[in-house]
């Protein structure tokens, strides 16, 4: 198992990326997992000593360019072929690595995924999903959370299918409950998209559709999956992040439920519906986040999730 990592991605790269790799090595003795670290030689050279003790468990691949956070994704990906992101996806496309993670430019990560490994055949669009904490200590899955701002009803149905397979294969949840995020629980509520999506979800086989849910239900045990277009999902996600920031970091409130809002727990956001495991980290990813990204993508690979997607949507 060979996992590629963009060591130049994120506001605190490459130091936090190296600290995350070191933490992973320190707490995981499984030598079957090899890490391929991709980054600018001059930038990373001061930090290679942090993982000196783990030679043989990683390979360093030099790059000479970096895609900055504010660059146009498609333009930067094309104009910087020797960037850490472009080289990583090039290796993924040629199957020199089995998975790729990074906390850099989100758009460039998405473009790279679409160019290199492409969308699963039979699927209209991939999606990105995020866990949100539940009051009982467990987690719900929200998707899409940003890459599909405008959707058709059939897109939301496929998101529901992707989320269901993900929770079943990776998280071990049998028959996860799927809900449509809406402004009311009654059938027929919502905008045109919600009204058209509801009957499709109701008629879709092999998903456990439980109807509409509202924003106040997201942190409750009303469903396991909340489906929405990326415009709504991203707003919900950013609102949840602000709850953690205000009450935990600014007001210093100690609470186990609030602790579960911390993005570092999840590490990153998986892209669901492409032909290889890819995970996108938060721009402010810390060592803990990088460590958890590696662990979570390892879990995805062990679950044969991609094969399950391909089997589900093949024509």
Buried (B, 14 or more C-beta within 10 A) or exposed (E): BBBBBBBBBBEBBBBBBBBBBBBBBEEBEEEEBBBBBBBBEEBBEEBBEBBEEBEEBBBBBBBEBBBEBEBBBBEBBEEBEEBBBBBBBBBBBEEBBBBBBBBBBBBBBBBBBBBBBBBBEEBBBBBBBBBBBBEEEEBBBBBBBBBBEEBBBEBBBBBBBBBBBBBBBBBEBEEBBBBBBBEEBEBEBBEEBBBBBBEBBEEBEEBBBBBBBBBEBBBEEBBBBBBBBBEBBBBBBEEBBEBBEEBBEEEEEEEEBBEBBBBBBBBBBBBBBBBBBBBBBBBEBBBBBBBBBBBBBBBBBEBEBBEBBBEBBEE
